[in-house]
Amino acid sequence: MAQVYNKINQEFYATGVRSQRILILDDRIIIFAQHKRVQAFKALSKNFKELTTYADAALISEFKFKLRDSVEELTGRTVISVLKDYDTKSEHACCVIYFNEKL
């Protein structure tokens, strides 16, 4: 799971995550990660906050679609939902993957 998450992060942001912690609870996997902010976004966020906010949201949405497909392929189980949030200031993210049954 850690390799899948990191691989997708590399595909989207051209860099891996700094650290990850993964918890498995009944029918969900929770991933806590510290990311490396894309340098271009850091530069733009000073004067174009709205632009980087929209770009972050769009990338997170696409990331979730890719993660869902990859996790279903890896586990052979149906994913009901993928929830993800990212804090640009601390560069921390939390991702929750819900399955249709206990793992």
Residue, then its C-alpha position, 0 to 999 in steps of 0.5 A: m500500500a505504501q509503495v502504491y501511494n508513493k508511486i502515484n504521488q511520484e506520477f502526479y508531483a514528480t516527487g515521493v512522500r517524505s514519510q507515511r504511516i498506514l493504519i488498517l481498521d476494519d473496512r478502511i485504510i488510513i494513510f498519514a503522509q508528509h509530502k514535499r510541496v511542488q516548488a512551483f506551487k510554493a512560488l505561486s501561492k504567495n501572489f496567486k493563492e486562489l490558483t494554487t488552491y484550485a490546482d491542489a483540489a484538481l490534483i487531489s481529485e485526480f489522485k483519488f481516482k488513480l488511487r482507487d483504481s490501483v488499490e482495487e487492482l492490488t487488493g481485489r476488493t471494491v473501494i466505496s470511497v477515497l477521502k483525502d485532504y492536504d495541508t499546504k502549510s505543514e505539507h501533511a496529508c491524510c487519506v482514508i480508503y473505505f472498502n465494501e467489507k472488512l479487510 
